[in-house]
Amino acid sequence: MLAVGSVMSAATAFRVGATSLTLWSEQAPKLMEHWLKAEEDEADAATKLRNELFDAARDGAKRVNDEVVRGIDDADRFTKPRRKPASK
């Protein structure tokens, strides 16, 4: 069970990292655009940047939580005792 838990933890850590990388690669262009506009003191750009950052952070937290729960479910499934068929 310890070996399965270790493998599942490593797999979950990898999935969390990949999920975070995907999220930030999707959000980076939009965030950079808002950041550049905010640097130019464009109206409401700083507010839009702040809102987008918090939206991305919330989305990231949800995605990470989903991956962690998935990892726990995987570990549970792989360590659950298998029932032997009833012999006749």
Secondary structure by P-SEA (a helix, b strand, c coil): caaaaaaaaaaaaaaaaaaaaaaaaaaaaaaaaaaaaaaacccaaaaaaaaaaaaaaaaaaaaaaaaaaaaaaaaaaaaccccccccc
